[in-house]
Amino acid sequence: MHEMSFWELVENSPEWVSALAAVIFGFVSAGIIVWQVLLMWRQGNISARLFAQQNLLIRWQHEHDWVYERNRVRLELRDLTQKIYLAASCLKGDDSGTDMRNWERLQDVAFELSSRLRALDLAVYSTPYDHWYASLEDYVEGVLNAIIKNVEFARKSGTDEAAPTTSTVKEIEKITEAANLSEIQLDFESSIRMDFFEFKQKWDQRFPS
């Protein structure tokens, strides 16, 4: 009797075939499971990175929208500052219809500016470049005080409230000259440019081209 080789033993023993097939299948199955786990882990990592990147882009989009909103409010306030300057500069202190219209316009814009400034979000005027806020607030308060005094005088004297007195016009002229509204408008433009510029700098650093 000669010694049987491994393959002869397998050929003559079907149970060995089944055992060998089970072992091979076990190794193959284990290999497939390990491969699937690694693939899922890799895909999970990629998904996590993509999710994190999407969240980051969403946060930057929100910041961009907030920069845009701040600058939109600044532009509106700048336009109102221009309107109040024009109305104040056109006052003559006479009884003409034009003077009455300018006086009415001045009051409307002054009250609107006062209301807007009181309700203004801190972020709109709290950057190092927002020098316009304190100056504009002081100017509007000065104009409102002049308007109130004019109304009180008109009621006491029985004169027309729809037109300013000569002293009121001079007071507003003095307040307007001291406020330097052209400088306030330049401060608006500076804060708008710098707010956008700083956002762009941060964007370029985070997402270099």
C-alpha positions as YAML, in Angstrom:
chain: A
units: angstrom
residues:
- id: 1
  name: MET
  ca: [0.00, 0.00, 0.00]
- id: 2
  name: HIS
  ca: [1.52, 3.27, -1.10]
- id: 3
  name: GLU
  ca: [1.17, 6.46, 0.83]
- id: 4
  name: MET
  ca: [-1.74, 8.53, -0.48]
- id: 5
  name: SER
  ca: [-1.13, 12.05, -1.57]
- id: 6
  name: PHE
  ca: [-3.28, 14.91, -0.26]
- id: 7
  name: TRP
  ca: [-5.24, 15.24, -3.46]
- id: 8
  name: GLU
  ca: [-5.77, 11.45, -3.65]
- id: 9
  name: LEU
  ca: [-7.07, 11.60, -0.08]
- id: 10
  name: VAL
  ca: [-9.42, 14.38, -1.02]
- id: 11
  name: GLU
  ca: [-10.53, 12.53, -4.16]
- id: 12
  name: ASN
  ca: [-11.25, 9.33, -2.25]
- id: 13
  name: SER
  ca: [-12.85, 11.05, 0.76]
- id: 14
  name: PRO
  ca: [-15.87, 13.18, -0.16]
- id: 15
  name: GLU
  ca: [-16.13, 14.42, 3.43]
- id: 16
  name: TRP
  ca: [-12.72, 16.06, 3.03]
- id: 17
  name: VAL
  ca: [-14.05, 17.81, -0.03]
- id: 18
  name: SER
  ca: [-16.94, 19.19, 2.00]
- id: 19
  name: ALA
  ca: [-14.65, 20.22, 4.84]
- id: 20
  name: LEU
  ca: [-12.17, 21.86, 2.49]
- id: 21
  name: ALA
  ca: [-14.97, 23.66, 0.67]
- id: 22
  name: ALA
  ca: [-16.33, 24.90, 3.99]
- id: 23
  name: VAL
  ca: [-12.92, 26.20, 5.03]
- id: 24
  name: ILE
  ca: [-12.35, 27.90, 1.70]
- id: 25
  name: PHE
  ca: [-15.86, 29.37, 1.78]
- id: 26
  name: GLY
  ca: [-15.23, 30.58, 5.33]
- id: 27
  name: PHE
  ca: [-12.04, 32.34, 4.34]
- id: 28
  name: VAL
  ca: [-13.67, 33.83, 1.26]
- id: 29
  name: SER
  ca: [-16.70, 34.97, 3.25]
- id: 30
  name: ALA
  ca: [-14.49, 36.48, 5.94]
- id: 31
  name: GLY
  ca: [-12.50, 38.25, 3.24]
- id: 32
  name: ILE
  ca: [-15.65, 39.62, 1.65]
- id: 33
  name: ILE
  ca: [-16.98, 40.83, 5.03]
- id: 34
  name: VAL
  ca: [-13.69, 42.54, 5.86]
- id: 35
  name: TRP
  ca: [-13.63, 44.17, 2.42]
- id: 36
  name: GLN
  ca: [-17.22, 45.38, 2.80]
- id: 37
  name: VAL
  ca: [-16.49, 46.78, 6.27]
- id: 38
  name: LEU
  ca: [-13.43, 48.62, 4.96]
- id: 39
  name: LEU
  ca: [-15.41, 49.92, 1.99]
- id: 40
  name: MET
  ca: [-18.26, 51.10, 4.21]
- id: 41
  name: TRP
  ca: [-15.78, 52.73, 6.61]
- id: 42
  name: ARG
  ca: [-14.10, 54.50, 3.71]
- id: 43
  name: GLN
  ca: [-17.41, 55.61, 2.25]
- id: 44
  name: GLY
  ca: [-18.50, 56.72, 5.70]
- id: 45
  name: ASN
  ca: [-15.39, 58.84, 6.03]
- id: 46
  name: ILE
  ca: [-15.99, 60.37, 2.63]
- id: 47
  name: SER
  ca: [-19.63, 61.03, 3.49]
- id: 48
  name: ALA
  ca: [-18.61, 62.57, 6.80]
- id: 49
  name: ARG
  ca: [-16.10, 64.84, 5.05]
- id: 50
  name: LEU
  ca: [-18.65, 65.84, 2.44]
- id: 51
  name: PHE
  ca: [-21.24, 66.50, 5.17]
- id: 52
  name: ALA
  ca: [-18.75, 68.61, 7.12]
- id: 53
  name: GLN
  ca: [-17.81, 70.52, 3.96]
- id: 54
  name: GLN
  ca: [-21.47, 71.14, 3.17]
- id: 55
  name: ASN
  ca: [-22.09, 72.41, 6.70]
- id: 56
  name: LEU
  ca: [-19.08, 74.70, 6.41]
- id: 57
  name: LEU
  ca: [-20.33, 76.10, 3.10]
- id: 58
  name: ILE
  ca: [-23.79, 76.65, 4.59]
- id: 59
  name: ARG
  ca: [-22.26, 78.56, 7.52]
- id: 60
  name: TRP
  ca: [-20.23, 80.70, 5.12]
- id: 61
  name: GLN
  ca: [-23.34, 81.32, 3.02]
- id: 62
  name: HIS
  ca: [-25.17, 82.50, 6.14]
- id: 63
  name: GLU
  ca: [-22.27, 84.81, 7.00]
- id: 64
  name: HIS
  ca: [-22.24, 86.17, 3.46]
- id: 65
  name: ASP
  ca: [-25.98, 86.81, 3.65]
- id: 66
  name: TRP
  ca: [-25.54, 88.61, 6.97]
- id: 67
  name: VAL
  ca: [-22.75, 90.79, 5.54]
- id: 68
  name: TYR
  ca: [-25.06, 91.62, 2.64]
- id: 69
  name: GLU
  ca: [-27.90, 92.47, 5.04]
- id: 70
  name: ARG
  ca: [-25.70, 94.72, 7.19]
- id: 71
  name: ASN
  ca: [-24.53, 96.60, 4.13]
- id: 72
  name: ARG
  ca: [-28.07, 96.89, 2.78]
- id: 73
  name: VAL
  ca: [-29.13, 98.58, 6.04]
- id: 74
  name: ARG
  ca: [-26.09, 100.86, 5.93]
- id: 75
  name: LEU
  ca: [-26.96, 101.90, 2.37]
- id: 76
  name: GLU
  ca: [-30.53, 102.72, 3.39]
- id: 77
  name: LEU
  ca: [-29.28, 104.83, 6.31]
- id: 78
  name: ARG
  ca: [-26.77, 106.54, 4.02]
- id: 79
  name: ASP
  ca: [-29.57, 107.44, 1.60]
- id: 80
  name: LEU
  ca: [-31.69, 108.81, 4.44]
- id: 81
  name: THR
  ca: [-28.69, 110.85, 5.61]
- id: 82
  name: GLN
  ca: [-28.45, 112.33, 2.11]
- id: 83
  name: LYS
  ca: [-32.17, 113.16, 2.16]
- id: 84
  name: ILE
  ca: [-32.05, 114.89, 5.54]
- id: 85
  name: TYR
  ca: [-29.01, 116.87, 4.44]
- id: 86
  name: LEU
  ca: [-30.77, 118.08, 1.29]
- id: 87
  name: ALA
  ca: [-33.92, 119.00, 3.20]
- id: 88
  name: ALA
  ca: [-31.95, 120.87, 5.87]
- id: 89
  name: SER
  ca: [-29.80, 122.66, 3.29]
- id: 90
  name: CYS
  ca: [-32.83, 123.87, 1.33]
- id: 91
  name: LEU
  ca: [-34.56, 125.56, 4.27]
- id: 92
  name: LYS
  ca: [-34.76, 129.34, 3.80]
- id: 93
  name: GLY
  ca: [-36.94, 130.42, 6.70]
- id: 94
  name: ASP
  ca: [-39.59, 132.04, 4.50]
- id: 95
  name: ASP
  ca: [-43.27, 131.27, 3.99]
- id: 96
  name: SER
  ca: [-42.91, 129.78, 0.54]
- id: 97
  name: GLY
  ca: [-44.49, 126.48, -0.37]
- id: 98
  name: THR
  ca: [-41.04, 125.09, -1.17]
- id: 99
  name: ASP
  ca: [-39.80, 125.86, 2.32]
- id: 100
  name: MET
  ca: [-42.83, 124.19, 3.85]
- id: 101
  name: ARG
  ca: [-42.26, 121.07, 1.74]
- id: 102
  name: ASN
  ca: [-38.60, 120.95, 2.77]
- id: 103
  name: TRP
  ca: [-39.60, 121.43, 6.40]
- id: 104
  name: GLU
  ca: [-42.12, 118.59, 6.14]
- id: 105
  name: ARG
  ca: [-39.54, 116.38, 4.42]
- id: 106
  name: LEU
  ca: [-36.97, 117.19, 7.10]
- id: 107
  name: GLN
  ca: [-39.37, 116.16, 9.85]
- id: 108
  name: ASP
  ca: [-40.34, 112.92, 8.09]
- id: 109
  name: VAL
  ca: [-36.74, 111.85, 7.50]
- id: 110
  name: ALA
  ca: [-35.60, 112.91, 10.99]
- id: 111
  name: PHE
  ca: [-38.28, 110.83, 12.68]
- id: 112
  name: GLU
  ca: [-37.60, 107.87, 10.37]
- id: 113
  name: LEU
  ca: [-33.87, 108.04, 11.04]
- id: 114
  name: SER
  ca: [-34.45, 108.31, 14.78]
- id: 115
  name: SER
  ca: [-36.71, 105.26, 14.72]
- id: 116
  name: ARG
  ca: [-34.26, 103.26, 12.57]
- id: 117
  name: LEU
  ca: [-31.27, 104.12, 14.74]
- id: 118
  name: ARG
  ca: [-33.06, 103.12, 17.95]
- id: 119
  name: ALA
  ca: [-34.03, 99.72, 16.52]
- id: 120
  name: LEU
  ca: [-30.71, 99.10, 14.76]
- id: 121
  name: ASP
  ca: [-28.99, 95.76, 15.23]
- id: 122
  name: LEU
  ca: [-25.71, 96.15, 17.09]
- id: 123
  name: ALA
  ca: [-23.81, 94.28, 14.35]
- id: 124
  name: VAL
  ca: [-24.65, 97.01, 11.82]
- id: 125
  name: TYR
  ca: [-22.72, 99.71, 13.67]
- id: 126
  name: SER
  ca: [-20.26, 97.88, 15.96]
- id: 127
  name: THR
  ca: [-17.30, 97.25, 13.63]
- id: 128
  name: PRO
  ca: [-14.13, 99.36, 13.97]
- id: 129
  name: TYR
  ca: [-15.13, 101.17, 10.76]
- id: 130
  name: ASP
  ca: [-18.62, 102.29, 11.81]
- id: 131
  name: HIS
  ca: [-17.70, 105.81, 12.90]
- id: 132
  name: TRP
  ca: [-20.91, 107.19, 11.39]
- id: 133
  name: TYR
  ca: [-23.26, 105.97, 14.09]
- id: 134
  name: ALA
  ca: [-22.50, 108.31, 17.01]
- id: 135
  name: SER
  ca: [-22.24, 111.38, 14.75]
- id: 136
  name: LEU
  ca: [-25.49, 110.61, 12.94]
- id: 137
  name: GLU
  ca: [-27.31, 109.87, 16.19]
- id: 138
  name: ASP
  ca: [-26.21, 113.20, 17.68]
- id: 139
  name: TYR
  ca: [-27.23, 115.07, 14.53]
- id: 140
  name: VAL
  ca: [-30.69, 113.49, 14.36]
- id: 141
  name: GLU
  ca: [-31.26, 114.18, 18.05]
- id: 142
  name: GLY
  ca: [-30.27, 117.81, 17.50]
- id: 143
  name: VAL
  ca: [-32.64, 118.18, 14.55]
- id: 144
  name: LEU
  ca: [-35.52, 116.57, 16.47]
- id: 145
  name: ASN
  ca: [-34.97, 118.92, 19.40]
- id: 146
  name: ALA
  ca: [-35.09, 121.89, 17.00]
- id: 147
  name: ILE
  ca: [-38.31, 120.55, 15.46]
- id: 148
  name: ILE
  ca: [-39.93, 120.07, 18.87]
- id: 149
  name: LYS
  ca: [-38.96, 123.56, 19.99]
- id: 150
  name: ASN
  ca: [-40.38, 125.00, 16.77]
- id: 151
  name: VAL
  ca: [-43.70, 123.18, 17.31]
- id: 152
  name: GLU
  ca: [-43.89, 124.34, 20.95]
- id: 153
  name: PHE
  ca: [-43.16, 127.93, 19.92]
- id: 154
  name: ALA
  ca: [-45.80, 127.82, 17.18]
- id: 155
  name: ARG
  ca: [-48.44, 126.52, 19.59]
- id: 156
  name: LYS
  ca: [-47.65, 129.13, 22.21]
- id: 157
  name: SER
  ca: [-47.55, 132.01, 19.73]
- id: 158
  name: GLY
  ca: [-50.40, 130.81, 17.56]
- id: 159
  name: THR
  ca: [-48.24, 130.77, 14.42]
- id: 160
  name: ASP
  ca: [-48.16, 128.17, 11.66]
- id: 161
  name: GLU
  ca: [-46.56, 124.85, 12.67]
- id: 162
  name: ALA
  ca: [-46.11, 123.91, 9.00]
- id: 163
  name: ALA
  ca: [-43.19, 126.30, 8.55]
- id: 164
  name: PRO
  ca: [-39.98, 126.77, 10.55]
- id: 165
  name: THR
  ca: [-39.10, 130.05, 12.19]
- id: 166
  name: THR
  ca: [-35.98, 131.91, 11.16]
- id: 167
  name: SER
  ca: [-34.29, 130.97, 14.43]
- id: 168
  name: THR
  ca: [-35.14, 127.30, 13.86]
- id: 169
  name: VAL
  ca: [-33.66, 127.41, 10.36]
- id: 170
  name: LYS
  ca: [-30.47, 128.98, 11.71]
- id: 171
  name: GLU
  ca: [-30.26, 126.41, 14.48]
- id: 172
  name: ILE
  ca: [-30.64, 123.52, 12.04]
- id: 173
  name: GLU
  ca: [-28.10, 125.13, 9.72]
- id: 174
  name: LYS
  ca: [-25.64, 125.33, 12.61]
- id: 175
  name: ILE
  ca: [-26.29, 121.73, 13.66]
- id: 176
  name: THR
  ca: [-25.90, 120.48, 10.07]
- id: 177
  name: GLU
  ca: [-22.64, 122.32, 9.57]
- id: 178
  name: ALA
  ca: [-21.20, 120.97, 12.84]
- id: 179
  name: ALA
  ca: [-22.27, 117.40, 12.03]
- id: 180
  name: ASN
  ca: [-20.36, 117.28, 8.71]
- id: 181
  name: LEU
  ca: [-22.83, 114.94, 7.01]
- id: 182
  name: SER
  ca: [-20.56, 114.45, 4.01]
- id: 183
  name: GLU
  ca: [-18.03, 112.85, 6.36]
- id: 184
  name: ILE
  ca: [-20.76, 110.63, 7.79]
- id: 185
  name: GLN
  ca: [-21.61, 109.44, 4.28]
- id: 186
  name: LEU
  ca: [-17.95, 108.64, 3.62]
- id: 187
  name: ASP
  ca: [-17.89, 106.64, 6.86]
- id: 188
  name: PHE
  ca: [-20.89, 104.65, 5.60]
- id: 189
  name: GLU
  ca: [-19.08, 103.80, 2.38]
- id: 190
  name: SER
  ca: [-15.90, 102.89, 4.26]
- id: 191
  name: SER
  ca: [-17.72, 100.52, 6.62]
- id: 192
  name: ILE
  ca: [-19.50, 98.86, 3.69]
- id: 193
  name: ARG
  ca: [-16.26, 98.31, 1.75]
- id: 194
  name: MET
  ca: [-14.29, 97.07, 4.76]
- id: 195
  name: ASP
  ca: [-17.02, 94.70, 5.95]
- id: 196
  name: PHE
  ca: [-17.09, 93.03, 2.54]
- id: 197
  name: PHE
  ca: [-13.29, 93.10, 2.24]
- id: 198
  name: GLU
  ca: [-12.80, 91.34, 5.58]
- id: 199
  name: PHE
  ca: [-15.32, 88.67, 4.63]
- id: 200
  name: LYS
  ca: [-13.54, 88.13, 1.30]
- id: 201
  name: GLN
  ca: [-10.19, 87.82, 3.09]
- id: 202
  name: LYS
  ca: [-11.55, 85.14, 5.42]
- id: 203
  name: TRP
  ca: [-13.15, 83.35, 2.46]
- id: 204
  name: ASP
  ca: [-9.89, 83.36, 0.46]
- id: 205
  name: GLN
  ca: [-7.96, 82.02, 3.44]
- id: 206
  name: ARG
  ca: [-10.46, 79.22, 4.05]
- id: 207
  name: PHE
  ca: [-11.03, 78.36, 0.39]
- id: 208
  name: PRO
  ca: [-7.87, 79.31, -1.52]
- id: 209
  name: SER
  ca: [-8.28, 79.28, -5.29]
...
